[in-house]
Amino acid sequence: MSRIVICCWGSHGDVDPSLGLAHGLRNRGHSVAIATLEHFHPIARGMGFDVFPLRPHADPSDTALVRRIMDADRGPQNLLQEIIFPAVREQYADVEVAAKGADLLISHPLSLAVPIFAEKHGVPWASMVLAPTSFFSPTDMPVLPPAPWLKRLEVLGSWLPKLLAAGGKSATRRWARPVLAFRRTLGLSEGGVPIFDGQHSPHLVLALYSRVLGEPQPDWPTNVVMTGYIFHDDVHGVVLDDEVKSFLQAGPPPVVFTLGSSAVLSPGEFWNESVRAVQTLGARAIFLVGPGNVEAMRATLPSSILAVERAPHSLLFPHAAAIVQQCGAGTMGQALRSARPTLAVPFAHDQPDNAYRAARLGVARIIQARHYRAPRVAHALGALLTEPHYTTAAQRVAERVRAERGVEAACDAIAAAFPRLI
C-alpha cells in the first residue's frame, strides 16, 4: 500500500474532484491524505482522510475576497499576484509536512509548491487540470474573460493565439517573481511559468474533464491523460431535501439557477434579473442562492420560485427544464451529464471558455455576466425551452460524459505512470 498526498487549493469546484480521486485511490488500497484549505477539512475528515492545511489561508465564503477573485478583468491577477504567488514559502512548508513518507504527490494548478518540493526532493508527482484553459493552447485558443470577443479573431491566423499565449506567460512570470526567487534559494532553476508549463508534471498530467470540451492538442505535454470528470457527489452520499422534492413534484420541471460556490457570493443583479425573466416566461424556477440569502429572498418571491441555499447538482439538474449557471468546472461537468440545456452566464477565469465550449456543442446559449438582463435572459431561455435541438444535443453529450468513468480512468493512469506504487 502506497501513501499518496493530494494537494489542492480553491473552491468546491477545485477541491471536490480531489476528494473523488482520493476516494477512488483508497478503494484501490492506497493510503490517501488531502492537503487543502481548512474550510474543507471537515468534509475530508468526514470521508475518512488524513487532512493537512495548505496555505495561503483563505475563506471561500469571504464575500469581499471572492468579489476580487471573480472580477472579470483583474480576477486572475488579484488571485495570483496578491494571494497565491507571495505565499509560496508558506505553502512549501505545508507541503513538506504533508509529504512526509509520501510515495506520490498529486498537485492542483494552485498548489504550486508541489512541483518545487518534488523537484527538490526527488518525490514522484502527478499534476491535474480541471478545464481546457489550463493548457492555454495556441492551437485551441481559450476564451479570455476580459475580452471574449478575441476568440472570433482566431480566423485571422495562428499568430494571434501565439501572441496572446506569449503575452500571458510574460505577464504571469512578472507576477510570479516570489516563486522564481524561492526556487533560486533552493538551488533550482527558475523553471517554467508556474501556471503555464511550470504546473505540469513530467510524469503524468491528469485532465479531469470530458473530451467533449476539446480534444488533445499537438502543443500539450506528451504525458496527458484525459479521464473525464470526477464527480464528488457520487461518493459523498448526498440527497435532495424534502422541500425541493415537494416543489419538483408540484408542477412542471423548473429552470434551475445556480452560480456555484464562488460567483454566488458576488452575484450583482443576477437574482433580480432572473426573477423578472422567470415571470416573463411564466415558468417555475429553483434558485440556489448561497448562504445567508434564503429568508430575505423568499419574502419577495412568488410561489412559482423556490429559493434554497444549495442542493446537490447531480440530483437536481436532471429534473430541470434548463439550467442557468456560471460554467465553473464543477458545475459545468454536472450540467453536461444531466442532459439538460444550459444558459451560460460566465463571470471570470475558466468560465467564459467553458461556456464557449458548451455552446459549440449545441447544448448552451451564452449571456456574459455584465450583460445579464431580464429581457435577454427570457429570450435565451425561451429558445432553450422550445427549440428541441438544444435538448437533443444535451442528451447526446450526456451519454458521452456518463460513459467516461473519470475516477477509474484517473486511477488507471496513475497505476500505469507509477508502476512501483503497490
N, C-alpha and C positions, 0 to 999 in steps of 0.2 A: 504493500500500500504506500503510495506516494503522498507527500504533503504539497498541496497546491494553494497558492495565495492569489486571490483576485483583488486587484486594486482599482477602484472606480470612484469618480468624483462627479457630482452633478445632481440632477433632479431625478424623479421617479423614472423618467424615460431613459436615463443613463444607468441607474442602479438596478432596475428590475431585470434587464437581460442578464446581468452578472449573477443575480440570485437564481435565475432559472438555469444558467450554466452551472453554477455551483451545485445545485440540486442534481443535475444530470451526472456530473463528475462524481459526486458522493455515491450515487446509485451504482457506479462502476467500481466502487471500492476505495476511492481516494479520500484522504482527509483534506477538507477544504476550509479555508479561512477567508474572511472578507475584510478588507481594509477600506473604509469609506467614511463619509460624513456621519457624525454622531446622531444626526436626525434619523438615520436609517438603522441604527444599531438595534432598537427593539424589534424591528421586523426580521433582521438577520438572525438575532438570537432566538426569536420565536420559531424560526425554521431549523434551529439546532446548530448553527455555525459559530465557530470562534470568530470574534469580531475585534478589529483594531481601528483606532482613529486614523484618519488621513487628512492632514491639513492641506490648504488653509481652512480654518474653521469658518463655516458659513451656515446660515439657517435658510433652507429653501422656502420657508414660509415668510421670510422678511420681505415685506412689500416694497420698501424703498430699494433694497438690493436687487430684487427681481426686476423692478422697473428699469434700473440702469443696465442690467444684463440683457433685457429684452428690447432695448432700443434698436430700431431697425438700422439706423445709420452707424452708431458707435458701440452697439452691444458687444461685438467680438473684441474690440479694443478695450472697452471697460472691463470685460471679463479677464482677458489675458494679461494686458499690461498692468492693470491695477490690482488684480486678485491672484491669479494663478502663478505667473512668472516670478513675482517677488518672493513667493513662499516656497521656492524650490528647495532651499536648505532645510526648512522645517518638514516639508513633505519627504525629503530624502531620509531624514531621521526617523520618520514614522515608518517608512518602507523598511528601513534597517531593522526595526523592532519586529515588524510583522513577518519579515522574510527569514527569521532565524529558523534553520532547519528545513527551509523550503527546497523542494526538488524542482519546482516550476513556478514562475511568476506569470501572471496574465495582466496586461495593462489596458486601461481605458485611455482615450486620447488626452484627457486632462490629468491623468496620473503620470505626469511627465518625468517624475523622479525614478520610475521603474526602469526605463531604458538606461538611465545613468547608473543606477545601482547594479543592474545586470551586467553591464559592460565592465564596471569597476571590479566586480567580484566573480565574474565568470559564471553567473547563475543562468540557466536556460530560461527564456521567456518567450511568450507569445503576446501579440497585441490584437486588439479588436477595434473595429469601427462599426458605427451604428447607422450610417447613412452614406450615400454616394459622395456627398460633398467632402468627406474626409480624404478622398483621393485627389480632389481638385485636379481632375484630369483635363488637359487641353483638348483631348480627343472626345471628351464628353463633358463639355463646358458646363459648370454648375450655374444656377441662377443665383445672383448675388443680392442680398437683402436691400442695400441702398439703391440699387439700380437694376431691378429685374428686367427692364427693357433691353439691357445689353445682350441678353440671350438671343434676341431677334437679329442682332448684327453678326451672329456666328456665320451666316451665309456668305459674308464678305471674304472669308478665308480663315485659315488656321492661325494667321498672325495675331488676331485679336485674343483668342483664348490663351495663346502662349504669352502674350504681353501681360494679360491680367494675372496669369499664374506667377510670372516673374515679379510683377509688382507686389502681389500678395506676399510672396516669400521675402522680398526685400523689406517691406514694412514690418512683417512679423519678426524678422531677425532683429530689427531695431528694438522692438518691444521686448524681445527675449534676451536682452543683454545680461540680466541677472543669471539666467540659465547658462549662457555661454561662459560667463565668468566663473560660475561654480564648477563647471566641467573642467576648466583650466586648473582650478585649485586642486582637483583630484588627479591631475596629471593626464587628463584625457584631452583629445582634440575637441574643437568646438562642435564637430558633428553636423548633422543636418538641422534644418529649422524645426523646432520641437513639434509643431502641429502640422507640418508638412511631411517630408520624408523622414524626419527625425523620430516620428511617433511609431514607425512601422518596424516590427521585429524582423531580423534577417532569417528567422527560423520558420515563423508562421504568422500570417495575418488573417484573422477571422473577420469576414464581412458578415455581420449579423443582421442582414436584411435580405429581402426577396430579390431574386433575379428579375422579377417583372419590372423593377425600377431601373434596371440598367445592366447590361452585360459587361463582363471584364474587358478592360481596355489595354491596348498594347503598352501604354506607359505605366501601368500598375506595377507594383512589386511582383516578382515572379512567384512568390510563395503565398498568394492569396487563395483562400478557400471561401467561397460563398456558401453559407449554410442555410440561409433563410432566417426568418425572425425567430427569436426565442421569447416565448410568452410567459411572463412571470405568473399571471393569473392561473395558469394551468397547474401549478404546483403548490399554490398557497391556499387553496380551499376557500374561494370566495362565493358569495351568494347575493342574490338580489333581495333587498328588504321588502317587507310586506306592502308598504305604501307604494313602492314602484310597481310591484306585481299587480296590485289592485288597479293602478292607473292604466297599465298596459291592457288589462282585461276589460276596462270600462268603455273602450271605443276603438276607432281605427288606429293603425300604427302612427306614433308621433314622430315628429322631427326631433332628433336629439342634438342639443347644442352643448359643446364642451370646448374648453380652452386648455385642457391638460392640467398639469400641476404647477406650471410656471406662468404662462401667459394669463391664466385666470386671476393672478394677483395684480395684473396691470391691464384690465380689460378696456379702459376708456369708456366709450359709449356703446360697447358691444351689446350689452344686455338690453338697454333701452331700444336700440335699433332692432334687435331681434324680436322683442315684444311686438313692435309695430309691424314688422314683416309677417309674423305669425298671424296677427289679427287681420292683416290684409288678405292673406291666403285663406283664412278661416280654418286653419289647421290646428291640430293638437301638438303639444311640444313638451319635452322634458329638458330643463336647464340644469346642468351640473355646474353650480355657481361657486364652489370652493368654500373654504372655511369662513365662518362669521357672517355670511351674507344671506342665509336662508330666510330667517324670520323677517327681516326688513323687506326682502323682495316679495315674499308671499303676501304681504299686506296689500300689495298693489296689483297682483296678478289675477287675471280671470281664471275660472275653474278649468279652462282648457289647457292651462300651462302649469306643470308641476315643477317646482324648484326644489332641488335636493343638493346637499353639499357635494356628494360624489356617488358614483355607482360603478361597479366593475364593467369596463367597456366590453369585455369578452362575452358577458351575459346580456348586456343591454343593447349593444349595437345591432345584433341580428334581428331585434324586434322593431327597429326604427324604419320609418318610411325613407328617411335620408339622414345624413349626419353632417352637421356643421362643426368644423374642427380646425385647429391651428396647424396641424400637419407636423407636429413633433414626431420623432422617430417612433416612440411607443404608440401614440395614438394612431399614427398612420398605419402601422402594422395591424392593429386591431381593426381599423376601418377596412383595410384591404381584404382581410379574411372574413369579414362579416357579410359580404355580398351585397352591401347597400351602397348607393351612390353618395358622393361627398360634395359638399360645398366647402372648398378650401379657403381659409382665411389666415394666411401666413403672417407672422409677426417678424421673426428675426432668425439668424443663424441658419440651420439647415432647412427651416420650414418652407421658404419660397421655392427651393429646389425640389423638395419632396412634393410640394403642391403641383409644380410643373410636370413632374413625372407621373403623378396620378391623373392629371388632365390629359397627358399624352396617351395614357392607357384607355381613355374614354370613360373613366369612372367618375370624373370630377369636373366642376367648374370652379374658377378662381375669382375671388374678390380680395384685393390687398387690404390689410387691416386698416390702413389710413383712408381707404375709400369705402368702408363698410357703412352703408346707409340703407335704410329700410326699403325704399323702392327698388334699389338694385338687388338687395337680398331676396325680396319677394319674387322678382323676375327670375333670378337664377334658380331659386328653389322650385318655382313653378315649372321650369324646364326639367329639372331633375325628377320631379314627381310625375310628370305627364309624358315625357318622351322616353319610350321603353328602351332605347338603345343604351341609356346610361345603366339601367338595371341589368340588361343583358351582358354588358361589358363587366360590370361589377361581379356578376355570378361567374363569369369565365375567369376573371383574375383570382377570385376567392378559391376556386378549385386548385389553381397552381400554388397559391400561398399555403393552403392547408396541406398540400402534398409534400412540402419541403422538409418537414421534420427537423427544425433547426437545432434542437438540443442534441439529438442523436448525431446529426452531421457534424456539429462542432466537437463533440466528444470523440467521434471517429477521427476527425482531422488532428486533434491533439495527440491521440494514440499513435497515429501514423507519423507525425512530425517528431515525436519524442518517444521512440520505442523503448527506451530504458525505464520509462515510468512503469511501475509494477501495478 
